[in-house]
């Protein structure tokens, strides 16, 4: 998510990240046909770490757009330093919490089995 803060490049990185995530979901569905019944976006929107990642990516891409707009308009970037640092800190915090939560949920599912998908 941190490369998404780079002016201009962050938007491209975000689009590539979204495409590669969709491509990975499609690959998983082709290898496990039972997952066809589950919409791919539901995994993203129903998992707390998915929402945290979506928030972090959105924050990074929007800041990239704000910075590239300021560069194009030749506005002083000094006024954007503090908000950008704060947002980077928020993103790091969200991704650390999301990563820990994802790890915990994976460990929990391995202990109890995959009851949701009837495996």
C-alpha positions as CSV (number, residue, x, y, z in Angstrom):
1,X,0.0,0.0,0.0
2,X,2.9,2.4,0.6
3,X,3.8,2.7,-3.1
4,X,0.3,4.0,-3.7
5,X,1.3,7.2,-2.0
6,X,3.8,8.0,-4.8
7,X,2.3,10.8,-6.9
8,X,1.0,9.4,-10.2
9,X,2.7,6.0,-9.8
10,X,0.4,5.2,-6.9
11,X,-2.7,5.3,-9.1
12,X,-1.1,2.9,-11.6
13,X,0.1,0.7,-8.8
14,X,-3.4,0.6,-7.3
15,X,-5.0,-0.4,-10.6
16,X,-2.4,-3.1,-11.1
17,X,-3.0,-4.3,-7.5
18,X,-6.8,-4.5,-8.1
19,X,-6.3,-6.4,-11.4
20,X,-3.8,-8.9,-9.9
21,X,-6.2,-9.5,-6.9
22,X,-9.0,-10.3,-9.3
23,X,-6.7,-12.5,-11.4
24,X,-5.7,-14.4,-8.2
25,X,-9.4,-14.9,-7.2
26,X,-10.2,-16.2,-10.7
27,X,-7.3,-18.6,-10.5
28,X,-8.4,-19.9,-7.1
29,X,-12.0,-20.4,-8.4
30,X,-10.7,-22.5,-11.3
31,X,-8.8,-24.8,-9.0
32,X,-11.5,-25.0,-6.4
33,X,-14.9,-25.1,-8.3
34,X,-16.9,-25.1,-5.1
35,X,-15.9,-21.4,-4.6
36,X,-17.9,-20.4,-7.7
37,X,-20.9,-20.0,-5.5
38,X,-19.2,-17.4,-3.4
39,X,-18.9,-13.9,-5.0
40,X,-15.2,-12.8,-4.9
41,X,-16.1,-9.4,-3.6
42,X,-17.9,-10.9,-0.6
43,X,-14.5,-12.2,0.6
44,X,-13.2,-8.7,0.5
45,X,-16.2,-6.9,2.0
46,X,-17.1,-9.5,4.7
47,X,-13.6,-9.9,6.1
48,X,-12.4,-7.3,8.5
49,X,-8.9,-7.4,7.1
50,X,-10.3,-7.0,3.6
51,X,-12.0,-3.9,4.6
52,X,-8.9,-2.6,6.3
53,X,-6.8,-3.2,3.2
54,X,-9.5,-1.6,1.0
55,X,-9.4,1.5,3.3
56,X,-5.6,1.6,3.2
57,X,-5.4,1.3,-0.6
58,X,-8.1,4.0,-1.0
59,X,-6.2,6.3,1.3
60,X,-3.0,5.8,-0.6
61,X,-4.5,6.2,-4.1
62,X,-6.4,9.3,-3.1
63,X,-3.3,10.9,-1.6
64,X,-1.4,10.1,-4.7
65,X,-4.0,11.8,-6.8
66,X,-4.0,14.9,-4.5
67,X,-0.2,15.1,-4.7
68,X,-0.1,14.7,-8.5
69,X,-2.8,17.4,-8.8
70,X,-0.7,19.7,-6.6
71,X,2.4,19.0,-8.7
72,X,0.5,19.7,-12.0
73,X,-0.9,23.0,-10.6
74,X,2.6,23.9,-9.3
75,X,1.3,24.3,-5.7
76,X,3.8,24.1,-2.9
77,X,4.0,20.6,-1.5
78,X,5.1,21.7,1.9
79,X,1.4,21.9,3.0
80,X,0.9,18.3,2.1
81,X,3.8,16.8,4.1
82,X,2.1,16.6,7.5
83,X,-1.2,15.1,6.2
84,X,0.7,12.6,4.0
85,X,2.9,11.5,7.0
86,X,-0.2,11.1,9.1
87,X,-2.0,9.0,6.4
88,X,1.1,6.8,5.9
89,X,1.1,6.2,9.7
90,X,-2.6,5.3,9.6
91,X,-2.1,2.9,6.7
92,X,0.8,1.2,8.4
93,X,-1.3,0.8,11.5
94,X,-4.3,-0.5,9.6
95,X,-2.2,-3.0,7.6
96,X,-0.4,-4.3,10.8
97,X,-3.7,-4.8,12.6
98,X,-5.2,-6.3,9.4
99,X,-2.2,-8.7,9.0
100,X,-2.4,-9.8,12.6
101,X,-6.2,-10.3,12.3
102,X,-5.8,-12.3,9.0
103,X,-3.1,-14.5,10.6
104,X,-5.4,-15.1,13.6
105,X,-8.4,-16.0,11.4
106,X,-6.3,-18.4,9.3
107,X,-5.0,-20.1,12.5
108,X,-8.5,-20.3,13.9
109,X,-9.8,-21.8,10.6
110,X,-7.1,-24.4,10.5
111,X,-7.9,-25.5,14.1
112,X,-11.7,-25.7,13.5
113,X,-11.7,-26.7,9.9
114,X,-13.5,-25.2,6.9
115,X,-17.1,-25.6,8.1
116,X,-18.4,-22.7,6.0
117,X,-17.5,-24.4,2.7
118,X,-18.4,-27.9,3.9
119,X,-14.9,-29.3,3.5
